[in-house]
Amino acid sequence: MSMLRYSVSISLDGFVAGANQGPDHPLGDGGERLHQWMRGLAVWRQQAGLEGGETNASTAVLEEEDRNIGAIIMGRNMFGGTGDWGDGSWRGWWGANPPFHMPVFVVTHHARPVLVMDGGTTFTFVEGGILAALDLAREAAHGADVALSGGAGTAKQYLVAGLVDEVALHLVPTFLGEGVRLFDDPRLRDVSFEILRVVAAPDVTHLTYRVGS
């Protein structure tokens, strides 16, 4: 069976987003600092339709994360916004051509038709919970792995349920002080992690774990 792989940038004090998230500020106060390590990479810029960039130890890490991924799962907050969909005009944080270029399954409590975007990205909104989203994602991946992209609430549900096979933490040497924590659910004390590799790179340390229970 294909693996479910979770990857996230995280601060030294355990936050994956800052406080005061909103439509014009999706990563919250200071949250952009968690992703600066990748913004200058040529491999990331190419995926975003940009030119230039550098190659360093993080390049191979990003390339490995993208390898053999056939579908993506994310939570409603990562897609963008909260509550019902209103008039349906809100199409997420990601613009007309999101960077995913594959099927994406959004775990939500609010029904919405499939959203077809430019560049091969489709958003399917799943009301049936995390197991239903995983079943749909694995079917769409056709044997390839599924990437769990978050946000934190959705990732914690999959971790607590014992459904995640690998976790990659991109540890950024900064403190946010407040915001959205990843590992603050006491049920996670029963989840075990076996370290697979550590990669030191400019402005980030990449930690990859196999997950047990």
N, C-alpha and C positions, 0 to 999 in steps of 0.2 A: 504493500500500500504506500502511496505517496506520503511524504513527510509534511508536517505543518511546522513552518519555520518563522520565528518572530525576531524582528530586528528593530532596535530603537536607540536613539542617542539619549544619553542620560547625564545629568550633572553629578558632581561629587556628593552632593547632599540628596540625591535620589529623585530629582524632579525630571520629568520628560516634557514639561511645558511650564511656562511662568503663570503668574496670577493675571487676572483681568483679560482672559481670552475674549475675543469678540469677532464679528464679521470682518472688520478691518485690521484685526490684530490676532490672527488665529493661533499663534504660538505663545501669546501672553507676554508679560514683561520679561525681557531678557531671553525669551525662548529662542530667538534667532541665533544666539551664541552657541546653542547646542548643535547647530548644523553648519557652522562656518568651515569646519574641517573638510567638508565635501564640496562646498560651493566653488572652490577654485580648481577642482580636479577636472582634467580634460574629459574623462569618461562621464562624469556627471553633467558637464556642460554640453557634451554632445547629445546626451539623452534629452536635455532641456532645449535643444535646438540652438545652442550658443556655440561660438567659436572660441579657440584658445584653451588655456588651462594648463595645468602641470600634471606630472606623474610622480607619485611617491608611494610609500608603503601602503597607503589606503586604497590605491587603485586596484590592486589584486583583491582586496577585501570586498570592494563594491562589485567587482566582476564576478566573484564567487557567489555573492548573495543573489545576483540576478540569474545565475546559471540554473537551468532546469526548473524555473518557475513558470507555471501554466495558468495560475489564477491568484487572485488577491482577496483577502477578507479585511474589512475595516469596520469600525464603529461609526455610528451616525455623526458623532462630533468630529471625527477625522474627515468625513465627507464634507461636513460643514453645517453649522447651525443646530438648533434644538427645536423641539415641539413639532407641530404639524407642518405641512408643506405650503400652507397658504394657497396662493394662486398657481403654484408650481413653477414660477419663474426663476426661483433660486436653483442654480445648477452646481452648487458646491464651491469650495475654495479654489478649484484647480483650473478655471478658465475653460475655453472652448476646446483646447487640445491638452488634456491631462497627461502627465508623464508616465502613465501605466501601460498603455498600449496592449491591453489584454482584458479579460473579464474580471470585474471587481464586484464583490458581493458585500453589501452594506447591511449590517445588523441594525434593525430599527424597530420601533413600535408603530410606525406610521406607513401605511401602504402608499406606493407610488409606482407608476409604470416604469418599465425599463428605460433608462436614459442612455441613448447612443450618442457618443461624443466623437470628435475628430480624432484621427490617429489610431483607431482600433480599440479605444477604451469603451466598454459598456458598463454601466452601473445597474446592478439588479438589487432591489431593496427587499430584504428578507425579514418578515415578521415572525417567523417560526422559531427564532432563537439561534443559539450558537451551533447546535448540532445540525439544524437544517441548513444553515449557511455553509458549514463545512462539507456536508454531503453535496450540495450544489457546486461548490468550488472544486471539489475533487472530480466530479463528473465533467466539469468544464475543462479541467487541467489535463484530462486524457492521460493519466499516469504520471505526469510531472508533479513536482512539489507545489504546495500552496503556501504563499507568503501571508503571514498575519501582520498587518501594518498598524493595528491599533484603532483608536486611541487606548489609553491606559485602562479604562474600565472594561473594554472588550477583551483586551489582552489578559487581564486578571481573571476574567471568567473562564477563558480557555485554559489558563495555567491551573486554576483551582480544579477544573474538571479533568485534569490529566491528559489533555488532548495535544499539547505542544511537544514536539520532538526536539527542537533545538532553539536556543535563545542566543542572539548576538547582541551584546551591549557595547555601544560605542561611548566609552567613558570620557567625558570632556572635562578638563581641569578648570571648572568654574563652579560657583555657588549661586543658586537662584534664590534661596531663602524661603520662598513660598511658591505655591502653584499646584501642579498636578503630580502627585507621587505615583510611582509604579508599584512598589513592593510594600504597601501599607495595609494589606488585607491579612489578618491573623491566620486565615486558613492556608496561607502560603507556607506556613511553618512545616507542613507535611510534604512539601515538594523538595526533591533533592536535585542537585546540579553537579554534573561531572564536567570539569573543565577540559575542553578539547584543544584550544589553542589561544595564545596571546600574541598580538601583533602591536608593537609600539610604532606610532606614526606621528607626524607633526600635528600637534594640538589635540591628539586623541589617542586613546589606547583601546584596541578592539579585543573584546573578550567573548569567546564562543563556548557555550555549554551544551552538553546533552542533558535533557531533562528526564528525571525519573520521579517516582512517587513512593 
